[in-house]
Amino acid sequence: MTQDISAGVKLLNSFLRVMVLALVVILIAIPLCILLDRLGLFDSLGWFQ
């Protein structure tokens, strides 16, 4: 019942896992940055003037 997974499939799985992780980080970072901007944190740090 055990099936061997080829190296190409393993590479594709790891690549897709990294891409999903990057997408999740981006989707979390966008509202977080908007919230921090609304709270005025970027202005107090001197960023984006």
C-alpha positions as a LaTeX table, in Angstrom:
\begin{tabular}{lrrr}
\hline
Residue & $x$ (\AA) & $y$ (\AA) & $z$ (\AA) \\
\hline
Met1 & 0.00 & 0.00 & 0.00 \\
Thr2 & 2.98 & 2.30 & 0.34 \\
Gln3 & 3.67 & 4.50 & $-2.68$ \\
Asp4 & 7.03 & 6.10 & $-3.25$ \\
Ile5 & 6.92 & 9.81 & $-3.98$ \\
Ser6 & 9.32 & 11.03 & $-6.64$ \\
Ala7 & 11.82 & 13.80 & $-6.02$ \\
Gly8 & 9.91 & 16.15 & $-8.33$ \\
Val9 & 6.69 & 15.74 & $-6.35$ \\
Lys10 & 8.57 & 16.34 & $-3.08$ \\
Leu11 & 10.13 & 19.48 & $-4.54$ \\
Leu12 & 6.75 & 20.72 & $-5.76$ \\
Asn13 & 5.14 & 20.03 & $-2.38$ \\
Ser14 & 7.84 & 21.94 & $-0.51$ \\
Phe15 & 7.62 & 24.84 & $-2.98$ \\
Leu16 & 3.86 & 25.05 & $-2.62$ \\
Arg17 & 4.16 & 24.89 & 1.17 \\
Val18 & 6.54 & 27.88 & 1.11 \\
Met19 & 4.23 & 29.80 & $-1.22$ \\
Val20 & 1.20 & 29.17 & 1.02 \\
Leu21 & 3.21 & 30.30 & 4.06 \\
Ala22 & 4.26 & 33.48 & 2.24 \\
Leu23 & 0.65 & 34.17 & 1.25 \\
Val24 & $-0.57$ & 33.73 & 4.82 \\
Val25 & 2.14 & 36.09 & 6.11 \\
Ile26 & 1.19 & 38.72 & 3.53 \\
Leu27 & $-2.52$ & 38.39 & 4.28 \\
Ile28 & $-1.85$ & 38.85 & 8.01 \\
Ala29 & 0.61 & 41.72 & 7.50 \\
Ile30 & $-1.72$ & 43.92 & 5.42 \\
Pro31 & $-4.46$ & 44.49 & 8.03 \\
Leu32 & $-1.82$ & 44.65 & 10.76 \\
Cys33 & $-0.02$ & 47.47 & 8.96 \\
Ile34 & $-3.30$ & 49.27 & 8.34 \\
Leu35 & $-4.13$ & 49.02 & 12.04 \\
Leu36 & $-0.71$ & 50.28 & 13.08 \\
Asp37 & $-1.04$ & 53.17 & 10.64 \\
Arg38 & $-4.44$ & 54.09 & 12.08 \\
Leu39 & $-2.97$ & 54.02 & 15.59 \\
Gly40 & $-0.19$ & 56.38 & 14.45 \\
Leu41 & 2.69 & 54.04 & 15.20 \\
Phe42 & 4.47 & 54.71 & 11.91 \\
Asp43 & 4.32 & 58.46 & 12.48 \\
Ser44 & 5.75 & 58.17 & 15.98 \\
Leu45 & 8.65 & 56.06 & 14.67 \\
Gly46 & 9.37 & 58.54 & 11.88 \\
Trp47 & 8.61 & 56.11 & 9.06 \\
Phe48 & 6.85 & 57.07 & 5.82 \\
Gln49 & 6.97 & 60.81 & 6.18 \\
\hline
\end{tabular}
